[in-house]
Amino acid sequence: MYREERTEAKYDAFTYPRRIKKLLPSMVTELDWELQVLEKLEEDCYNALTSLGVPTEDQNYYVGYTKRLWEIALAFGDNTYELEKTSLKNEYLLRGWDSATLDAMENTAKKWADVKRSGAMPQEWIDFYGVNALGGNMLMAQFGSVGVPLGSVTGFISASGVIIIGGLGSNQFGSVLIANGTPT
């Protein structure tokens, strides 16, 4: 009898909303991280499928396969993962989907499962060597090497070997900080 009363009190209209209100801030941050990872997973899937030449009307099915494979990669270790992956792949092969495309999507699922486990977005660097940029008032800058971190909340853009010509005079810098903030 005591257990039933306790269960009723735990889930009544007075107690349950209070518990959710206390848990809500932590649930929001966890959900935000989950949504960021899933958004990047989908973005990588669509990019990979477009590069493989998969028709757009079929891409959603392959993205669904990749998401299910991602969940399997998060849930299981090596041996069980291989068995579950084979079972899932056979399911999609019976539906008539391409085996080579399914194999190509495995790397994307494993990559984002590792990101989810690590708890941090990967830093991607792009090297723009020899980029020429023209600005107002005949300002011209030539960049020797520029590193741009993508996917970070607070990042930076730095340039080394920048030569600025024009304006009031001609200046040469060995290293210049161009921007501080979130790169877009």
Contacts in CASP RR format, 6 or more apart in sequence:
PFRMAT RR
TARGET T0000
AUTHOR 0000-0000-0000
METHOD contacts of the structure
MODEL  1
MYREERTEAKYDAFTYPRRIKKLLPSMVTELDWELQVLEKLEEDCYNALT
SLGVPTEDQNYYVGYTKRLWEIALAFGDNTYELEKTSLKNEYLLRGWDSA
TLDAMENTAKKWADVKRSGAMPQEWIDFYGVNALGGNMLMAQFGSVGVPL
GSVTGFISASGVIIIGGLGSNQFGSVLIANGTPT
9 15 0 8 1.000
10 16 0 8 1.000
33 119 0 8 1.000
34 116 0 8 1.000
36 121 0 8 1.000
37 112 0 8 1.000
37 115 0 8 1.000
37 116 0 8 1.000
38 67 0 8 1.000
40 112 0 8 1.000
40 115 0 8 1.000
40 121 0 8 1.000
41 66 0 8 1.000
41 67 0 8 1.000
41 70 0 8 1.000
41 108 0 8 1.000
41 109 0 8 1.000
41 112 0 8 1.000
42 63 0 8 1.000
42 67 0 8 1.000
44 108 0 8 1.000
44 111 0 8 1.000
44 112 0 8 1.000
45 59 0 8 1.000
45 62 0 8 1.000
45 63 0 8 1.000
45 66 0 8 1.000
45 105 0 8 1.000
45 108 0 8 1.000
46 59 0 8 1.000
46 63 0 8 1.000
48 104 0 8 1.000
48 105 0 8 1.000
48 108 0 8 1.000
49 59 0 8 1.000
49 62 0 8 1.000
49 63 0 8 1.000
49 101 0 8 1.000
49 105 0 8 1.000
50 59 0 8 1.000
52 101 0 8 1.000
52 104 0 8 1.000
54 62 0 8 1.000
54 98 0 8 1.000
54 101 0 8 1.000
58 97 0 8 1.000
61 92 0 8 1.000
61 95 0 8 1.000
61 97 0 8 1.000
62 97 0 8 1.000
62 101 0 8 1.000
62 102 0 8 1.000
62 105 0 8 1.000
65 88 0 8 1.000
65 92 0 8 1.000
65 97 0 8 1.000
65 102 0 8 1.000
65 105 0 8 1.000
66 105 0 8 1.000
66 108 0 8 1.000
66 109 0 8 1.000
67 109 0 8 1.000
68 88 0 8 1.000
69 85 0 8 1.000
69 88 0 8 1.000
69 105 0 8 1.000
69 106 0 8 1.000
69 109 0 8 1.000
70 109 0 8 1.000
70 112 0 8 1.000
70 113 0 8 1.000
70 116 0 8 1.000
72 81 0 8 1.000
72 84 0 8 1.000
72 85 0 8 1.000
72 88 0 8 1.000
72 109 0 8 1.000
73 81 0 8 1.000
73 109 0 8 1.000
73 110 0 8 1.000
73 113 0 8 1.000
74 113 0 8 1.000
74 116 0 8 1.000
74 117 0 8 1.000
76 84 0 8 1.000
85 106 0 8 1.000
89 99 0 8 1.000
89 102 0 8 1.000
89 103 0 8 1.000
92 102 0 8 1.000
93 99 0 8 1.000
93 102 0 8 1.000
115 121 0 8 1.000
115 122 0 8 1.000
121 151 0 8 1.000
121 152 0 8 1.000
122 151 0 8 1.000
123 149 0 8 1.000
123 150 0 8 1.000
123 151 0 8 1.000
123 152 0 8 1.000
124 149 0 8 1.000
124 150 0 8 1.000
124 151 0 8 1.000
125 147 0 8 1.000
125 148 0 8 1.000
125 149 0 8 1.000
126 146 0 8 1.000
126 147 0 8 1.000
126 148 0 8 1.000
126 150 0 8 1.000
127 145 0 8 1.000
127 146 0 8 1.000
127 147 0 8 1.000
128 143 0 8 1.000
128 145 0 8 1.000
128 146 0 8 1.000
128 147 0 8 1.000
128 148 0 8 1.000
129 143 0 8 1.000
129 144 0 8 1.000
129 145 0 8 1.000
130 142 0 8 1.000
130 143 0 8 1.000
130 144 0 8 1.000
130 145 0 8 1.000
131 142 0 8 1.000
131 143 0 8 1.000
131 144 0 8 1.000
131 146 0 8 1.000
132 140 0 8 1.000
132 141 0 8 1.000
132 142 0 8 1.000
132 143 0 8 1.000
133 140 0 8 1.000
133 141 0 8 1.000
133 142 0 8 1.000
133 143 0 8 1.000
134 140 0 8 1.000
135 141 0 8 1.000
137 166 0 8 1.000
137 167 0 8 1.000
138 166 0 8 1.000
138 167 0 8 1.000
139 164 0 8 1.000
139 165 0 8 1.000
139 166 0 8 1.000
139 167 0 8 1.000
140 164 0 8 1.000
140 165 0 8 1.000
140 166 0 8 1.000
141 162 0 8 1.000
141 163 0 8 1.000
141 164 0 8 1.000
141 165 0 8 1.000
142 162 0 8 1.000
142 163 0 8 1.000
143 159 0 8 1.000
143 161 0 8 1.000
143 162 0 8 1.000
144 159 0 8 1.000
144 160 0 8 1.000
144 161 0 8 1.000
144 162 0 8 1.000
145 159 0 8 1.000
145 160 0 8 1.000
145 161 0 8 1.000
146 157 0 8 1.000
146 158 0 8 1.000
146 159 0 8 1.000
146 160 0 8 1.000
146 178 0 8 1.000
147 157 0 8 1.000
147 158 0 8 1.000
147 159 0 8 1.000
148 157 0 8 1.000
148 183 0 8 1.000
149 155 0 8 1.000
149 156 0 8 1.000
149 183 0 8 1.000
150 183 0 8 1.000
151 183 0 8 1.000
152 182 0 8 1.000
152 183 0 8 1.000
153 182 0 8 1.000
154 181 0 8 1.000
154 182 0 8 1.000
155 180 0 8 1.000
155 181 0 8 1.000
155 182 0 8 1.000
155 183 0 8 1.000
156 177 0 8 1.000
156 179 0 8 1.000
156 180 0 8 1.000
156 181 0 8 1.000
156 183 0 8 1.000
157 178 0 8 1.000
157 179 0 8 1.000
157 183 0 8 1.000
158 175 0 8 1.000
158 176 0 8 1.000
158 177 0 8 1.000
158 178 0 8 1.000
159 175 0 8 1.000
159 176 0 8 1.000
159 177 0 8 1.000
159 178 0 8 1.000
160 174 0 8 1.000
160 175 0 8 1.000
160 176 0 8 1.000
161 173 0 8 1.000
161 174 0 8 1.000
161 175 0 8 1.000
161 176 0 8 1.000
162 173 0 8 1.000
162 174 0 8 1.000
162 175 0 8 1.000
162 176 0 8 1.000
163 172 0 8 1.000
163 173 0 8 1.000
164 170 0 8 1.000
164 171 0 8 1.000
164 172 0 8 1.000
164 173 0 8 1.000
END
